[in-house]
Amino acid sequence: MRALLRRTLGRRRLRDPSLAHLFEPPPDGRIICLDTEATGLDPRRDQLLSIAALPVEGDRVLTSEALH
């Protein structure tokens, strides 16, 4: 219920209607979790050290498909 409310509010606040698809649930039930590591919390000053992507399908974390 909370996710539906967030999507609805996000869609209403959207200024560019061509991006409305970003607020729809994933079509196949798969999502990608992104993890980033940086040298600090200030995006203007600190640098990105690494990025990782981990697919989640339903209640399964697909570690064999992870990227880093």
N, CA and C atoms as an extended XYZ file, in Angstrom:
204
Properties=species:S:1:pos:R:3:atomname:S:1:resname:S:1:resid:I:1 pbc="F F F"
N         0.814       -1.191        0.000 N   MET     1
C         0.000        0.000        0.000 CA  MET     1
C         0.867        1.267        0.000 C   MET     1
N         1.922        1.251        0.800 N   ARG     2
C         2.801        2.419        0.889 CA  ARG     2
C         3.481        2.688       -0.452 C   ARG     2
N         3.901        1.614       -1.147 N   ALA     3
C         4.560        1.785       -2.458 CA  ALA     3
C         3.594        2.383       -3.465 C   ALA     3
N         2.350        1.951       -3.436 N   LEU     4
C         1.341        2.494       -4.347 CA  LEU     4
C         1.127        3.982       -4.089 C   LEU     4
N         1.067        4.363       -2.824 N   LEU     5
C         0.893        5.775       -2.472 CA  LEU     5
C         2.088        6.605       -2.947 C   LEU     5
N         3.299        6.081       -2.755 N   ARG     6
C         4.494        6.800       -3.214 CA  ARG     6
C         4.497        6.983       -4.726 C   ARG     6
N         4.145        5.913       -5.460 N   ARG     7
C         4.096        6.022       -6.922 CA  ARG     7
C         3.060        7.042       -7.357 C   ARG     7
N         1.891        7.025       -6.713 N   THR     8
C         0.825        7.956       -7.083 CA  THR     8
C         1.252        9.398       -6.822 C   THR     8
N         1.826        9.659       -5.656 N   LEU     9
C         2.278       11.021       -5.334 CA  LEU     9
C         3.421       11.459       -6.250 C   LEU     9
N         4.340       10.554       -6.517 N   GLY    10
C         5.450       10.877       -7.411 CA  GLY    10
C         4.975       11.218       -8.805 C   GLY    10
N         4.003       10.459       -9.297 N   ARG    11
C         3.454       10.713      -10.637 CA  ARG    11
C         2.764       12.074      -10.689 C   ARG    11
N         2.057       12.445       -9.620 N   ARG    12
C         1.362       13.739       -9.599 CA  ARG    12
C         2.330       14.920       -9.560 C   ARG    12
N         3.471       14.737       -8.909 N   ARG    13
C         4.454       15.817       -8.796 CA  ARG    13
C         5.350       15.930      -10.028 C   ARG    13
N         5.261       14.969      -10.908 N   LEU    14
C         6.127       14.909      -12.078 CA  LEU    14
C         5.859       16.068      -13.028 C   LEU    14
N         6.905       16.734      -13.438 N   ARG    15
C         6.764       17.871      -14.361 CA  ARG    15
C         6.852       17.447      -15.820 C   ARG    15
N         7.551       16.367      -16.086 N   ASP    16
C         7.724       15.889      -17.457 CA  ASP    16
C         6.925       14.595      -17.636 C   ASP    16
N         5.769       14.635      -18.304 N   PRO    17
C         4.920       13.457      -18.437 CA  PRO    17
C         5.573       12.294      -19.185 C   PRO    17
N         6.606       12.555      -19.956 N   SER    18
C         7.263       11.466      -20.671 CA  SER    18
C         8.004       10.519      -19.721 C   SER    18
N         8.189       10.917      -18.462 N   LEU    19
C         8.873       10.081      -17.472 CA  LEU    19
C         7.905        9.331      -16.554 C   LEU    19
N         6.613        9.379      -16.844 N   ALA    20
C         5.608        8.742      -15.987 CA  ALA    20
C         5.823        7.238      -15.858 C   ALA    20
N         6.400        6.607      -16.874 N   HIS    21
C         6.635        5.161      -16.812 CA  HIS    21
C         7.580        4.761      -15.676 C   HIS    21
N         8.381        5.697      -15.177 N   LEU    22
C         9.306        5.398      -14.083 CA  LEU    22
C         8.577        5.104      -12.772 C   LEU    22
N         7.310        5.479      -12.684 N   PHE    23
C         6.538        5.262      -11.471 CA  PHE    23
C         5.640        4.033      -11.557 C   PHE    23
N         5.766        3.258      -12.604 N   GLU    24
C         4.999        2.022      -12.754 CA  GLU    24
C         5.779        0.870      -12.134 C   GLU    24
N         5.087       -0.140      -11.608 N   PRO    25
C         5.813       -1.304      -11.074 CA  PRO    25
C         6.528       -2.040      -12.210 C   PRO    25
N         7.613       -2.749      -11.898 N   PRO    26
C         8.327       -3.458      -12.956 CA  PRO    26
C         7.425       -4.506      -13.598 C   PRO    26
N         7.471       -4.642      -14.920 N   PRO    27
C         6.544       -5.531      -15.612 CA  PRO    27
C         6.726       -7.002      -15.278 C   PRO    27
N         7.935       -7.449      -15.021 N   ASP    28
C         8.149       -8.870      -14.777 CA  ASP    28
C         8.418       -9.188      -13.309 C   ASP    28
N         8.248       -8.219      -12.416 N   GLY    29
C         8.481       -8.462      -11.002 CA  GLY    29
C         9.943       -8.453      -10.603 C   GLY    29
N        10.818       -8.087      -11.516 N   ARG    30
C        12.244       -8.038      -11.220 CA  ARG    30
C        12.670       -6.593      -11.012 C   ARG    30
N        13.456       -6.359       -9.978 N   ILE    31
C        14.012       -5.039       -9.741 CA  ILE    31
C        15.530       -5.162       -9.644 C   ILE    31
N        16.207       -4.065       -9.831 N   ILE    32
C        17.660       -4.018       -9.714 CA  ILE    32
C        18.002       -3.080       -8.557 C   ILE    32
N        18.736       -3.593       -7.599 N   CYS    33
C        19.199       -2.777       -6.470 CA  CYS    33
C        20.594       -2.254       -6.806 C   CYS    33
N        20.771       -0.964       -6.660 N   LEU    34
C        22.065       -0.341       -6.923 CA  LEU    34
C        22.721        0.043       -5.610 C   LEU    34
N        24.011       -0.184       -5.526 N   ASP    35
C        24.786        0.201       -4.349 CA  ASP    35
C        25.973        1.006       -4.833 C   ASP    35
N        26.208        2.129       -4.206 N   THR    36
C        27.356        2.953       -4.573 CA  THR    36
C        28.217        3.210       -3.345 C   THR    36
N        29.490        3.322       -3.573 N   GLU    37
C        30.440        3.687       -2.526 CA  GLU    37
C        31.134        4.966       -2.969 C   GLU    37
N        31.208        5.917       -2.063 N   ALA    38
C        31.838        7.202       -2.375 CA  ALA    38
C        32.821        7.567       -1.272 C   ALA    38
N        33.643        8.563       -1.550 N   THR    39
C        34.637        8.997       -0.568 CA  THR    39
C        34.016        9.825        0.548 C   THR    39
N        32.751       10.223        0.414 N   GLY    40
C        32.060       11.006        1.433 CA  GLY    40
C        30.614       11.216        1.044 C   GLY    40
N        29.952       12.151        1.705 N   LEU    41
C        28.535       12.388        1.457 CA  LEU    41
C        28.231       13.653        0.659 C   LEU    41
N        29.232       14.417        0.318 N   ASP    42
C        29.032       15.654       -0.435 CA  ASP    42
C        29.220       15.375       -1.928 C   ASP    42
N        28.138       15.357       -2.723 N   PRO    43
C        28.273       15.001       -4.142 CA  PRO    43
C        29.077       16.014       -4.959 C   PRO    43
N        29.207       17.246       -4.483 N   ARG    44
C        29.990       18.248       -5.219 CA  ARG    44
C        31.493       18.082       -5.008 C   ARG    44
N        31.867       17.519       -3.879 N   ARG    45
C        33.279       17.452       -3.532 CA  ARG    45
C        33.840       16.027       -3.590 C   ARG    45
N        33.048       15.030       -3.201 N   ASP    46
C        33.546       13.668       -3.080 CA  ASP    46
C        33.443       12.894       -4.390 C   ASP    46
N        34.159       11.797       -4.466 N   GLN    47
C        34.219       11.008       -5.696 CA  GLN    47
C        33.571        9.646       -5.508 C   GLN    47
N        33.052        9.116       -6.595 N   LEU    48
C        32.453        7.798       -6.618 CA  LEU    48
C        33.558        6.751       -6.708 C   LEU    48
N        33.531        5.755       -5.825 N   LEU    49
C        34.560        4.720       -5.817 CA  LEU    49
C        34.118        3.448       -6.528 C   LEU    49
N        32.853        3.033       -6.317 N   SER    50
C        32.387        1.802       -6.957 CA  SER    50
C        30.870        1.803       -7.079 C   SER    50
N        30.387        0.975       -8.014 N   ILE    51
C        28.955        0.789       -8.242 CA  ILE    51
C        28.709       -0.710       -8.366 C   ILE    51
N        27.638       -1.185       -7.751 N   ALA    52
C        27.247       -2.594       -7.877 CA  ALA    52
C        25.755       -2.652       -8.178 C   ALA    52
N        25.350       -3.686       -8.929 N   ALA    53
C        23.944       -3.906       -9.259 CA  ALA    53
C        23.598       -5.351       -8.915 C   ALA    53
N        22.462       -5.530       -8.235 N   LEU    54
C        22.039       -6.850       -7.796 CA  LEU    54
C        20.569       -7.035       -8.139 C   LEU    54
N        20.243       -7.989       -9.008 N   PRO    55
C        18.841       -8.206       -9.358 CA  PRO    55
C        18.091       -8.962       -8.258 C   PRO    55
N        16.833       -8.572       -8.057 N   VAL    56
C        15.943       -9.234       -7.107 CA  VAL    56
C        14.673       -9.585       -7.863 C   VAL    56
N        14.297      -10.852       -7.804 N   GLU    57
C        13.096      -11.317       -8.492 CA  GLU    57
C        12.170      -11.961       -7.459 C   GLU    57
N        11.033      -11.305       -7.219 N   GLY    58
C        10.132      -11.795       -6.176 CA  GLY    58
C        10.810      -11.673       -4.822 C   GLY    58
N        10.986      -12.804       -4.131 N   ASP    59
C        11.688      -12.783       -2.846 CA  ASP    59
C        13.074      -13.420       -2.948 C   ASP    59
N        13.605      -13.544       -4.175 N   ARG    60
C        14.917      -14.149       -4.405 CA  ARG    60
C        15.930      -13.107       -4.852 C   ARG    60
N        17.085      -13.112       -4.218 N   VAL    61
C        18.206      -12.268       -4.634 CA  VAL    61
C        19.068      -13.104       -5.570 C   VAL    61
N        19.257      -12.641       -6.786 N   LEU    62
C        19.973      -13.398       -7.816 CA  LEU    62
C        21.454      -13.029       -7.807 C   LEU    62
N        22.181      -13.566       -6.839 N   THR    63
C        23.591      -13.211       -6.673 CA  THR    63
C        24.444      -13.639       -7.858 C   THR    63
N        24.016      -14.668       -8.597 N   SER    64
C        24.812      -15.109       -9.744 CA  SER    64
C        24.797      -14.106      -10.889 C   SER    64
N        23.851      -13.147      -10.862 N   GLU    65
C        23.748      -12.135      -11.911 CA  GLU    65
C        24.236      -10.762      -11.457 C   GLU    65
N        24.887      -10.696      -10.311 N   ALA    66
C        25.338       -9.411       -9.772 CA  ALA    66
C        26.462       -8.824      -10.628 C   ALA    66
N        26.511       -7.504      -10.687 N   LEU    67
C        27.572       -6.776      -11.395 CA  LEU    67
C        28.241       -5.835      -10.398 C   LEU    67
N        29.557       -5.713      -10.496 N   HIS    68
C        30.268       -4.763       -9.643 CA  HIS    68
C        31.545       -4.323      -10.302 C   HIS    68
